């Protein structure tokens, strides 16, 4: 009879486990979206438990960049309390982190050794009780929860930092050499958050305090469940068994799987986050399963479709409009979410297809305008920036323009030396004239982007200019590698297939760096870099040849050995037909010192007298000063130097053992110093 009861009990326990329910939430970033746009839907499930495992101690090297407190000073101002009982609020996590089934993007850090997830923990003490406890703080990581004192005098510090790269970053909070209130002993503890896996690690390098009560572990949001490190549940002496220090523990959350339906419009049907691009209003159901406890649960999220508009976003002279959503593999329309007006369409393509979120922005000036002194640009400006790999991601970008914007450009084109944009759908010449100039890097207008520019015309594979008669707008498709700013312009007029955009130069470390860019329609281009010392007689100091594709990218050339004094530079540009033109002239002046210290031979001495070697450009006087590192002058002399190499003997007999500075001074020149050591 006992066996029957036991069997029934086991069956009842299994049924209870299988039928256990998860509480599931499903939240859309944008519950209402424009037709053709996308939104993320994220799901969470509770309750979630953790598996605690002892691991090898592996403290992360300190970065010393984001100090909260150091040496008795609140380097980052406290949000509440003081360095005895206080906290720093809303410290951003570099990635979303799921803790006990809930998603957080920020933390509170307490002076008393605990880290609260989100912003729910508002007390300043929070120590002195065993775990779990309904008392605050809850939803918390207890790194070393105790009565800790960061006030002066102390060498304690508290800092946080990020390391690694997406999607395997870590976020570290480090309590360093912390002291306890009115008690002996110190401790060093780190908490590590792992992106993607949502694993937590607590590493305790040492803890010499044996009198203060201290707790270590993790606790859920209601204070009803916790995982506590053995022997460290509000205990005083952490040096005793069962968990002596140093030690480290890993807290791994239960594995929760998510399944979504229907599949229509979803980029995937599994995972906690999906990207939905439905064509009609759709209700999605997510089912969560805890693979450890077999508990299940479900919830729904409805995505409502706002009929798409093919009115172009932005108003003349108005604010920039942006749309930041994740891209779908089949392409995504980016729109003004306030009215569904169209910004751009982006489709992943090429060797490194763009993925994840893309911030797509548009602004519209009151009309076409010159930027700088030579180039005219259309009123509509695009700035497109992916979250991941903005410099290397590839895609096909569709930009939109109105015929009225082309007409406005054309009224100013002749005055600016540009060819006309299309005057209508049948204008093949105007279509071939159209150019999209992409500026890489970051910037706000064509003059200040940090990277190089690239020009696209119909001669570039994959670049198309199409009139959409249904929606009465132009569609310009640009195949890109790397994202940034996109500006509408046109080819330049004139007989040459090479038109200068800019030519400039700068002196760096006694070398002259020249930069130039051209607008190139020639199948090949040659550049002869020319230099003159008088601005009249030039000689060629370098040559470059480029294909049309390379020709449209910036060039640079370094004159490694400039002439002393004035250097006049210009470039002869030669197109494929042999037609030539000269650029503007750039003047750079090489300033040279009238003397230069070559060295001390030897610079490590015992009894010998070292020789100071000096190159001089003219006959002059040189003052030599020998001083110690406090600035005290030990000896000085004035010598006459001749043009060329000079050797000056330094009398070392009066110098004691130690380190010295040997400084040479010439009137009107910057002093130069070498180091001398006497043993």
C-alpha positions as CSV (number, residue, x, y, z in Angstrom):
1,X,0.0,0.0,0.0
2,X,2.9,2.4,0.8
3,X,4.3,1.8,-2.7
4,X,1.0,2.8,-4.3
5,X,0.9,6.0,-2.3
6,X,4.5,6.7,-3.2
7,X,3.8,6.2,-6.9
8,X,0.8,8.5,-6.7
9,X,2.9,11.1,-5.0
10,X,5.5,11.0,-7.7
11,X,2.8,11.2,-10.4
12,X,1.3,14.2,-8.6
13,X,4.7,15.9,-8.3
14,X,5.4,15.4,-12.1
15,X,2.0,16.8,-13.0
16,X,2.6,19.8,-10.8
17,X,6.0,20.4,-12.5
18,X,4.7,20.0,-16.0
19,X,1.7,22.2,-15.5
20,X,3.6,24.9,-13.7
21,X,3.1,28.2,-15.4
22,X,5.4,31.0,-16.5
23,X,4.3,34.6,-16.5
24,X,5.1,35.8,-20.0
25,X,5.2,39.4,-21.2
26,X,5.4,40.5,-24.9
27,X,6.2,44.1,-25.7
28,X,6.5,45.8,-29.1
29,X,8.9,48.7,-29.4
30,X,6.3,50.3,-31.7
31,X,2.8,48.7,-31.5
32,X,1.7,50.8,-34.5
33,X,3.9,50.9,-37.5
34,X,3.8,52.1,-41.1
35,X,3.1,49.7,-43.9
36,X,6.5,48.3,-45.0
37,X,8.2,49.2,-41.7
38,X,9.4,46.9,-38.9
39,X,9.3,46.8,-35.1
40,X,10.9,44.6,-32.5
41,X,8.8,42.5,-30.2
42,X,10.6,41.3,-27.0
43,X,9.4,38.6,-24.6
44,X,10.3,37.9,-21.0
45,X,9.3,35.1,-18.7
46,X,9.2,34.6,-14.9
47,X,9.9,32.9,-12.6
48,X,13.5,32.0,-13.5
49,X,15.9,30.3,-11.2
50,X,19.7,30.1,-11.3
51,X,22.4,27.4,-11.1
52,X,25.3,28.4,-8.9
53,X,28.7,26.9,-9.8
54,X,32.1,27.4,-8.2
55,X,34.6,28.6,-10.8
56,X,38.3,29.7,-10.9
57,X,39.1,33.1,-9.7
58,X,39.7,35.5,-12.6
59,X,39.6,39.1,-11.6
60,X,39.5,41.5,-14.6
61,X,42.4,44.1,-14.9
62,X,41.2,47.5,-13.8
63,X,40.7,50.2,-16.4
64,X,40.6,53.2,-14.1
65,X,38.2,55.1,-16.4
66,X,34.8,55.2,-14.7
67,X,35.5,55.9,-11.0
68,X,32.5,56.2,-8.7
69,X,34.7,56.7,-5.6
70,X,38.5,56.8,-5.0
71,X,40.6,57.6,-2.0
72,X,37.7,59.0,0.1
73,X,36.3,61.2,-2.7
74,X,33.1,60.7,-4.7
75,X,34.7,61.1,-8.1
76,X,31.2,60.7,-9.6
77,X,28.7,62.6,-7.5
78,X,26.4,60.4,-5.4
79,X,22.7,60.3,-6.3
80,X,21.8,59.9,-2.6
81,X,23.4,59.5,0.8
82,X,27.1,59.7,1.4
83,X,30.2,57.6,1.1
84,X,29.2,55.6,4.2
85,X,25.6,54.9,3.2
86,X,24.9,56.1,-0.3
87,X,24.3,55.0,-3.9
88,X,24.9,56.0,-7.5
89,X,21.7,55.7,-9.6
90,X,20.9,54.8,-13.2
91,X,24.3,53.8,-14.4
92,X,23.7,52.6,-18.0
93,X,24.6,49.1,-19.0
94,X,26.2,48.8,-22.4
95,X,23.7,46.0,-23.3
96,X,20.2,44.9,-22.2
97,X,20.6,42.3,-19.4
98,X,17.9,39.8,-18.3
99,X,17.9,39.2,-14.5
100,X,15.3,36.8,-13.0
101,X,13.3,37.0,-16.3
102,X,13.2,40.8,-16.4
103,X,15.1,43.0,-18.8
104,X,17.2,45.9,-17.5
105,X,19.4,48.5,-19.1
106,X,20.7,50.3,-16.0
107,X,21.8,49.6,-12.4
108,X,22.1,51.3,-9.0
109,X,25.4,50.8,-7.2
110,X,25.5,51.1,-3.4
111,X,28.5,52.0,-1.2
112,X,27.4,49.0,0.9
113,X,28.4,46.4,-1.6
114,X,25.2,45.7,-3.5
115,X,24.1,46.3,-7.1
116,X,20.4,46.9,-7.8
117,X,19.0,46.1,-11.2
118,X,17.1,49.0,-12.8
119,X,15.9,51.8,-10.5
120,X,13.7,50.2,-8.0
121,X,16.1,50.2,-5.0
122,X,16.0,53.6,-3.3
123,X,17.5,53.0,0.1
124,X,21.0,53.8,1.1
125,X,21.8,51.0,3.6
126,X,20.5,47.6,2.7
127,X,22.7,45.3,4.8
128,X,22.4,43.2,7.9
129,X,20.0,40.4,7.1
130,X,20.3,36.8,5.6
131,X,19.0,36.1,2.1
132,X,16.4,35.9,0.7
133,X,14.6,38.8,2.4
134,X,11.5,40.8,1.5
135,X,13.4,43.8,2.9
136,X,15.0,46.1,0.4
137,X,17.1,45.9,-1.7
138,X,15.5,43.4,-4.1
139,X,16.3,42.4,-7.7
140,X,19.9,42.8,-6.5
141,X,23.4,41.3,-6.8
142,X,25.0,41.2,-3.4
143,X,28.7,41.5,-4.2
144,X,29.7,42.0,-0.5
145,X,26.7,43.5,1.2
146,X,27.9,44.9,4.5
147,X,28.5,48.1,6.4
148,X,31.2,49.5,4.1
149,X,32.8,52.9,4.4
150,X,34.3,54.8,1.5
151,X,35.0,58.0,3.4
152,X,38.5,59.4,3.9
153,X,41.0,58.3,5.0
154,X,41.0,55.3,2.7
155,X,42.7,53.8,-0.4
156,X,39.4,52.2,-1.4
157,X,38.0,52.7,-4.9
158,X,34.8,51.7,-6.8
159,X,34.7,51.7,-10.5
160,X,32.9,50.1,-13.6
161,X,34.0,49.4,-17.1
162,X,33.1,47.5,-20.3
163,X,35.3,45.1,-22.3
164,X,35.0,42.9,-25.3
165,X,32.9,43.3,-28.5
166,X,29.3,42.7,-29.5
167,X,27.7,40.2,-28.9
168,X,30.2,39.0,-26.2
169,X,30.8,42.0,-24.1
170,X,31.2,42.1,-20.3
171,X,30.4,44.8,-17.9
172,X,32.4,44.9,-14.6
173,X,31.7,46.6,-11.3
174,X,34.8,46.4,-9.1
175,X,35.0,47.1,-5.3
176,X,38.7,47.6,-4.7
177,X,40.5,47.5,-1.3
178,X,37.3,48.4,0.4
179,X,37.2,49.1,4.2
180,X,34.5,48.4,6.7
181,X,33.0,50.9,9.1
182,X,34.9,50.9,12.4
183,X,36.4,47.5,11.7
184,X,39.7,46.1,10.6
185,X,40.3,44.3,7.3
186,X,39.7,45.0,3.6
187,X,38.3,43.1,0.6
188,X,38.5,43.1,-3.2
189,X,35.4,41.9,-5.0
190,X,34.2,42.1,-8.7
191,X,30.9,41.5,-10.3
192,X,30.9,40.6,-14.1
193,X,27.8,40.8,-16.3
194,X,27.9,38.7,-19.5
195,X,26.1,39.9,-22.7
196,X,23.8,37.4,-24.5
197,X,24.1,34.6,-21.9
198,X,23.0,36.8,-19.0
199,X,25.4,35.0,-16.7
200,X,26.7,36.7,-13.6
201,X,30.0,36.0,-11.9
202,X,31.1,37.2,-8.4
203,X,34.9,37.0,-7.8
204,X,36.3,37.5,-4.3
205,X,40.1,38.0,-4.4
206,X,40.4,38.5,-0.6
207,X,38.5,39.5,2.5
208,X,40.5,39.9,5.7
209,X,37.6,41.4,7.8
210,X,36.3,38.8,10.3
211,X,33.8,40.9,12.4
212,X,31.3,42.5,10.1
213,X,28.3,40.6,8.8
214,X,28.6,40.2,5.0
215,X,26.3,38.6,2.4
216,X,27.1,37.4,-1.2
217,X,24.7,36.1,-3.9
218,X,21.8,37.1,-6.0
219,X,18.2,37.8,-5.1
220,X,15.0,38.2,-7.1
221,X,12.7,41.2,-7.3
222,X,10.3,40.1,-4.5
223,X,12.9,39.0,-2.1
224,X,11.4,35.5,-2.1
225,X,14.2,33.6,-3.8
226,X,18.0,33.9,-3.7
227,X,21.2,32.0,-4.6
228,X,23.8,32.6,-1.9
229,X,27.4,31.6,-1.8
230,X,28.0,28.9,0.8
231,X,29.2,30.3,4.1
232,X,28.5,33.9,3.0
233,X,24.9,34.5,4.0
234,X,25.3,37.4,6.4
235,X,28.3,35.8,8.1
236,X,31.3,37.5,9.6
237,X,34.3,35.3,8.9
238,X,34.7,34.5,5.2
239,X,38.1,32.8,5.8
240,X,36.4,29.6,7.1
241,X,34.8,26.7,5.3
242,X,32.7,25.8,3.3
243,X,33.7,28.7,0.9
244,X,37.1,30.2,1.8
245,X,38.5,33.1,-0.2
246,X,39.8,33.6,-2.8
247,X,36.8,32.2,-4.6
248,X,34.5,32.8,-7.5
249,X,31.0,31.7,-8.3
250,X,29.0,31.8,-11.6
251,X,25.2,32.2,-11.6
252,X,23.6,30.8,-14.8
253,X,19.9,31.5,-15.4
254,X,17.5,28.8,-16.4
255,X,17.2,28.2,-20.2
256,X,14.0,29.8,-21.4
257,X,13.0,29.1,-25.1
258,X,10.6,31.3,-27.0
259,X,8.4,30.3,-29.9
260,X,6.4,32.8,-32.0
261,X,3.4,32.4,-34.3
262,X,2.3,33.1,-36.9
263,X,5.6,33.2,-38.8
264,X,4.2,35.7,-41.4
265,X,6.2,38.9,-41.3
266,X,8.8,37.6,-38.7
267,X,12.5,37.4,-39.3
268,X,12.6,34.3,-37.0
269,X,10.1,32.3,-34.9
270,X,12.5,31.7,-32.0
271,X,14.3,33.7,-29.5
272,X,13.3,36.4,-26.9
273,X,13.2,39.2,-29.6
274,X,11.9,39.1,-33.1
275,X,11.5,41.7,-35.9
276,X,8.0,41.9,-37.2
277,X,7.2,43.4,-40.7
278,X,3.6,42.5,-41.2
279,X,1.6,43.8,-44.1
280,X,-1.7,43.8,-42.2
281,X,-2.6,44.2,-38.5
282,X,-1.4,41.0,-36.9
283,X,-1.5,39.5,-33.4
284,X,1.6,37.5,-32.6
285,X,1.6,34.8,-29.8
286,X,4.8,33.9,-28.0
287,X,5.1,30.7,-26.0
288,X,7.9,30.4,-23.4
289,X,9.2,27.1,-22.0
290,X,11.7,26.6,-19.1
291,X,13.7,23.6,-20.4
292,X,14.9,22.9,-16.8
293,X,11.5,22.9,-15.0
294,X,9.3,22.4,-18.0
295,X,7.1,25.3,-17.0
296,X,5.3,27.1,-19.8
297,X,3.4,30.2,-20.5
298,X,2.3,32.5,-23.4
299,X,1.2,36.0,-24.2
300,X,0.4,38.1,-27.3
301,X,1.4,41.4,-28.9
302,X,-0.7,43.1,-31.6
303,X,1.1,45.1,-34.3
304,X,-1.3,47.6,-35.9
305,X,-0.5,48.8,-39.5
306,X,-0.9,52.4,-40.4
307,X,-1.4,52.6,-44.2
308,X,1.9,53.6,-45.8
309,X,2.3,57.1,-47.3
310,X,4.6,57.8,-50.3
311,X,4.7,61.5,-49.3
312,X,8.3,62.3,-48.7
313,X,9.3,63.1,-45.1
314,X,10.7,66.4,-43.9
315,X,9.7,70.0,-44.5
316,X,11.9,72.8,-46.0
317,X,14.0,74.4,-43.3
318,X,12.4,72.0,-40.7
319,X,14.0,69.7,-38.1
320,X,15.9,66.5,-39.0
321,X,13.6,63.5,-38.9
322,X,15.0,60.1,-37.9
323,X,13.7,56.5,-37.7
324,X,15.8,53.9,-35.9
325,X,14.6,50.3,-36.2
326,X,16.1,46.9,-37.0
327,X,16.3,46.0,-40.7
328,X,14.6,42.9,-42.1
329,X,16.6,40.6,-44.5
330,X,14.2,41.4,-47.3
331,X,14.5,45.2,-46.8
332,X,12.8,47.9,-44.7
333,X,11.1,51.2,-45.3
334,X,12.2,53.9,-42.9
335,X,9.6,56.5,-42.3
336,X,8.6,59.5,-40.1
337,X,6.8,57.5,-37.4
338,X,4.5,60.5,-36.7
339,X,2.8,60.4,-40.1
340,X,4.4,57.4,-42.0
341,X,5.9,59.8,-44.6
342,X,8.8,58.1,-46.5
343,X,12.5,58.6,-45.6
344,X,14.4,55.8,-47.4
345,X,14.4,52.1,-48.2
346,X,17.4,49.9,-47.2
347,X,17.9,46.3,-48.3
348,X,20.9,44.1,-47.0
349,X,23.1,43.0,-49.9
350,X,26.7,42.6,-50.9
351,X,29.6,40.9,-49.1
352,X,28.8,42.1,-45.5
353,X,25.0,42.6,-45.5
354,X,23.9,45.2,-42.9
355,X,22.0,43.9,-39.9
356,X,20.5,45.0,-36.6
357,X,19.3,48.6,-36.0
358,X,19.9,51.4,-38.5
359,X,19.3,55.1,-37.7
360,X,18.0,56.7,-40.9
361,X,17.7,60.5,-40.9
362,X,16.6,63.1,-43.4
363,X,16.7,66.9,-43.4
364,X,15.4,69.3,-46.1
365,X,17.0,72.7,-46.7
366,X,14.9,75.6,-48.2
367,X,16.6,75.0,-51.5
368,X,19.8,73.8,-53.3
369,X,22.9,75.5,-52.0
370,X,26.6,75.7,-52.4
371,X,28.7,74.0,-49.7
372,X,32.1,75.5,-49.8
373,X,33.3,77.4,-52.9
374,X,32.8,75.0,-55.7
375,X,30.0,72.5,-55.3
376,X,26.2,72.7,-55.4
377,X,24.1,70.2,-53.5
378,X,20.4,69.4,-53.5
379,X,18.1,70.4,-50.6
380,X,17.4,66.8,-49.4
381,X,20.2,65.4,-47.2
382,X,20.4,61.8,-45.8
383,X,22.4,60.5,-42.9
384,X,22.3,56.8,-42.4
385,X,24.2,55.0,-39.6
386,X,23.9,51.3,-38.6
387,X,24.5,50.2,-35.1
388,X,26.9,47.5,-36.1
389,X,29.9,47.9,-38.4
390,X,28.9,51.2,-40.0
391,X,32.2,51.4,-41.9
392,X,32.0,48.0,-43.6
393,X,28.4,46.9,-43.8
394,X,27.0,46.6,-47.3
395,X,23.5,47.3,-48.6
396,X,21.4,48.7,-51.4
397,X,19.9,52.1,-50.3
398,X,17.0,53.7,-52.1
399,X,16.8,57.5,-51.8
400,X,13.8,59.5,-52.9
401,X,13.6,63.0,-54.5
402,X,10.9,65.2,-56.0
403,X,11.0,66.6,-59.6
404,X,10.6,70.1,-58.0
405,X,13.8,69.5,-56.1
406,X,15.6,68.7,-59.3
407,X,14.1,71.8,-60.9
408,X,15.3,74.0,-58.0
409,X,18.9,72.5,-58.4
410,X,18.8,73.3,-62.1
411,X,18.1,77.0,-61.6
412,X,21.4,77.3,-59.8
413,X,23.4,74.7,-61.8
414,X,24.9,76.9,-64.5
415,X,26.1,79.5,-62.0
416,X,27.9,76.7,-60.0
417,X,29.4,74.9,-63.0
418,X,27.2,71.9,-62.7
419,X,25.3,70.0,-65.4
420,X,21.5,69.7,-65.3
421,X,19.6,67.1,-63.4
422,X,16.7,65.3,-65.2
423,X,14.0,67.7,-66.3
424,X,11.6,64.8,-66.6
425,X,11.4,61.0,-66.8
426,X,12.5,60.9,-70.4
427,X,15.7,63.0,-69.9
428,X,18.4,60.4,-70.4
429,X,21.1,63.1,-70.4
430,X,20.0,64.5,-67.1
431,X,19.8,61.0,-65.6
432,X,23.4,60.4,-66.6
433,X,24.4,63.7,-65.1
434,X,22.9,62.9,-61.7
435,X,25.5,62.1,-58.9
436,X,25.2,61.0,-55.3
437,X,28.2,62.0,-53.2
438,X,28.6,59.8,-50.1
439,X,30.7,61.3,-47.3
440,X,32.1,58.6,-44.9
441,X,32.6,59.1,-41.2
442,X,30.6,61.6,-39.2
443,X,29.6,65.2,-40.0
444,X,26.8,67.7,-40.5
445,X,27.6,69.0,-44.0
446,X,30.0,68.2,-46.9
447,X,32.8,70.3,-45.4
448,X,33.2,68.6,-42.0
449,X,32.8,64.8,-42.5
450,X,35.7,62.9,-40.9
451,X,36.1,60.4,-43.7
452,X,36.6,60.4,-47.5
453,X,33.9,60.9,-50.0
454,X,32.8,58.7,-52.9
455,X,30.8,59.6,-56.0
456,X,28.1,57.4,-57.6
457,X,26.7,57.9,-61.1
458,X,25.0,55.6,-63.6
459,X,28.5,54.5,-64.7
460,X,28.7,52.7,-61.3
461,X,27.3,49.1,-61.2
462,X,24.1,48.8,-59.3
463,X,23.4,52.6,-59.3
464,X,20.1,53.4,-60.9
465,X,17.9,56.5,-61.3
466,X,14.2,55.6,-61.9
467,X,11.0,57.7,-62.1
468,X,8.2,56.1,-60.1
469,X,5.1,57.3,-62.0
470,X,2.7,55.7,-59.5
471,X,4.0,57.8,-56.6
472,X,5.4,60.7,-58.6
473,X,8.9,60.7,-57.3
474,X,12.4,59.8,-58.3
475,X,14.0,56.6,-56.8
476,X,17.8,56.6,-56.7
477,X,19.4,53.3,-55.7
478,X,22.9,53.4,-54.3
479,X,25.0,50.2,-53.6
480,X,27.2,51.1,-50.7
481,X,30.0,49.7,-48.5
482,X,29.8,51.7,-45.3
483,X,27.2,54.2,-44.3
484,X,27.2,58.0,-43.6
485,X,26.0,61.1,-45.4
486,X,24.4,61.2,-48.8
487,X,24.1,64.3,-50.9
488,X,22.5,64.9,-54.3
489,X,24.6,66.8,-56.9
490,X,25.6,66.5,-60.6
491,X,28.6,66.2,-62.8
492,X,30.6,69.4,-63.5
493,X,30.5,71.2,-66.9
494,X,33.6,72.0,-68.9
495,X,35.8,70.3,-71.5
496,X,37.9,68.4,-69.0
497,X,36.8,65.1,-67.6
498,X,38.7,66.0,-64.4
499,X,37.4,68.8,-62.2
500,X,39.1,69.8,-59.0
501,X,37.2,69.6,-55.8
502,X,40.0,70.7,-53.5
503,X,43.8,70.8,-53.2
504,X,45.4,71.6,-49.8
505,X,48.5,70.8,-47.7
506,X,49.9,70.8,-44.2
507,X,53.3,70.5,-42.6
508,X,53.7,67.5,-40.2
509,X,57.0,66.7,-38.6
510,X,59.0,68.6,-41.2
511,X,57.2,66.8,-44.0
512,X,54.6,68.2,-46.3
513,X,51.4,66.3,-46.7
514,X,49.3,67.2,-49.8
515,X,45.6,66.2,-50.2
516,X,43.4,66.6,-53.2
517,X,40.1,65.3,-54.7
518,X,38.7,65.6,-58.1
519,X,35.3,64.8,-59.8
520,X,36.3,62.3,-62.4
521,X,34.5,61.2,-65.5
522,X,37.6,60.2,-67.3
523,X,38.3,56.4,-67.8
524,X,41.8,57.1,-66.4
525,X,43.6,60.0,-64.8
526,X,47.2,61.0,-64.2
527,X,48.5,63.4,-61.7
528,X,52.0,65.0,-61.7
529,X,52.9,66.6,-58.3
530,X,55.1,69.6,-58.9
531,X,57.2,71.7,-56.6
532,X,58.9,75.1,-56.8
533,X,61.2,77.1,-54.5
534,X,60.4,80.4,-56.1
535,X,56.8,80.0,-57.4
536,X,58.1,80.2,-61.1
537,X,60.2,77.2,-61.9
538,X,58.5,73.9,-61.1
539,X,59.8,70.3,-61.2
540,X,57.9,67.0,-60.9
541,X,58.4,65.3,-57.6
542,X,55.8,62.5,-57.9
543,X,53.3,60.9,-60.3
544,X,50.1,59.0,-59.8
545,X,47.8,57.1,-62.2
546,X,44.2,56.1,-61.3
547,X,41.2,54.3,-62.8
548,X,37.9,56.1,-62.9
549,X,36.7,54.4,-59.8
550,X,39.9,55.2,-57.9
551,X,40.0,58.7,-59.4
552,X,36.8,59.7,-57.5
553,X,38.4,59.0,-54.1
554,X,40.7,61.4,-52.3
555,X,44.5,61.4,-53.0
556,X,47.4,62.2,-50.8
557,X,51.1,62.6,-51.4
558,X,53.9,63.3,-48.8
559,X,57.0,65.3,-49.7
560,X,59.5,63.6,-47.4
561,X,62.2,66.1,-48.1
562,X,60.9,69.6,-48.6
563,X,63.1,72.5,-49.6
564,X,64.2,74.8,-46.8
565,X,62.0,77.9,-46.7
566,X,59.2,78.3,-49.2
567,X,57.7,75.3,-51.1
568,X,55.2,76.0,-53.8
569,X,53.1,73.0,-54.9
570,X,50.7,72.5,-57.8
571,X,49.3,69.4,-59.6
572,X,49.0,68.8,-63.4
573,X,45.9,66.7,-64.0
574,X,45.8,64.7,-67.3
575,X,42.7,62.9,-68.5
576,X,42.5,59.9,-70.8
577,X,42.4,62.1,-73.9
578,X,45.6,63.9,-72.9
579,X,43.9,67.2,-71.9
580,X,45.6,68.9,-69.0
581,X,44.8,71.4,-66.3
582,X,46.7,72.8,-63.3
583,X,45.4,73.0,-59.8
584,X,45.6,76.0,-57.5
585,X,49.0,76.6,-55.8
586,X,49.6,75.6,-52.2
587,X,52.5,77.3,-50.3
588,X,54.1,75.6,-47.4
589,X,57.2,77.0,-45.6
590,X,59.6,74.6,-44.0
591,X,60.9,76.1,-40.8
592,X,64.2,74.6,-39.6
593,X,66.0,75.2,-36.4
594,X,69.5,76.8,-36.5
595,X,70.9,74.0,-34.4
596,X,70.0,70.4,-33.5
597,X,71.4,68.2,-30.8
598,X,72.5,64.9,-32.2
599,X,73.5,63.1,-29.0
600,X,75.8,62.6,-26.0
601,X,78.6,60.2,-26.4
602,X,78.5,58.4,-24.1
603,X,75.4,59.3,-22.1
604,X,76.2,56.8,-19.3
605,X,79.6,57.7,-17.7
606,X,81.8,56.9,-14.8
607,X,84.9,59.1,-15.0
608,X,85.1,60.1,-18.7
609,X,84.0,63.4,-20.1
610,X,81.1,63.0,-22.6
611,X,81.0,64.8,-25.9
612,X,77.9,66.8,-26.8
613,X,77.3,66.5,-30.6
614,X,75.5,69.4,-32.3
615,X,74.6,70.3,-35.9
616,X,74.5,74.0,-36.6
617,X,73.3,75.9,-39.7
618,X,75.3,79.0,-39.0
619,X,78.1,80.4,-36.9
620,X,76.7,81.3,-33.5
621,X,77.0,81.1,-29.7
622,X,75.5,78.1,-27.8
623,X,75.0,78.1,-24.0
624,X,75.3,74.7,-22.4
625,X,73.7,74.1,-19.0
626,X,74.0,71.0,-16.8
627,X,71.3,70.7,-14.2
628,X,69.9,68.1,-11.8
629,X,66.3,67.0,-12.0
630,X,65.3,69.6,-9.3
631,X,66.4,72.3,-11.8
632,X,69.6,73.2,-9.8
633,X,72.3,74.3,-12.2
634,X,75.5,72.4,-11.7
635,X,77.6,74.0,-14.4
636,X,77.3,76.1,-17.5
637,X,79.5,77.3,-20.4
638,X,79.1,79.3,-23.6
639,X,80.8,77.9,-26.8
640,X,81.1,79.1,-30.4
641,X,79.6,76.7,-32.9
642,X,80.4,76.6,-36.7
643,X,78.1,75.5,-39.5
644,X,78.1,71.7,-39.6
645,X,78.8,69.1,-36.9
646,X,80.3,70.4,-33.6
647,X,81.5,68.3,-30.6
648,X,81.5,70.0,-27.2
649,X,83.2,68.4,-24.2
650,X,81.2,68.3,-20.9
651,X,83.4,68.4,-17.8
652,X,82.0,65.6,-15.6
653,X,84.7,65.7,-12.8
654,X,82.6,68.0,-10.6
655,X,79.4,65.9,-11.0
656,X,78.4,63.4,-8.3
657,X,76.7,60.1,-9.2
658,X,73.2,60.7,-10.5
659,X,71.0,61.8,-13.4
660,X,71.4,65.2,-15.1
661,X,69.9,67.2,-17.9
662,X,72.2,68.8,-20.5
663,X,70.4,71.7,-22.2
664,X,71.6,73.7,-25.2
665,X,70.3,77.3,-25.7
666,X,70.7,79.5,-28.8
667,X,69.1,83.0,-28.9
668,X,65.8,82.9,-30.8
669,X,65.5,79.1,-30.8
670,X,63.7,76.6,-28.7
671,X,66.1,75.0,-26.0
672,X,67.0,71.3,-26.6
673,X,67.8,68.8,-23.8
674,X,69.5,65.4,-23.5
675,X,69.8,63.1,-20.4
676,X,73.1,62.3,-18.8
677,X,73.7,59.6,-16.1
678,X,76.9,59.3,-14.0
679,X,77.4,56.1,-12.1
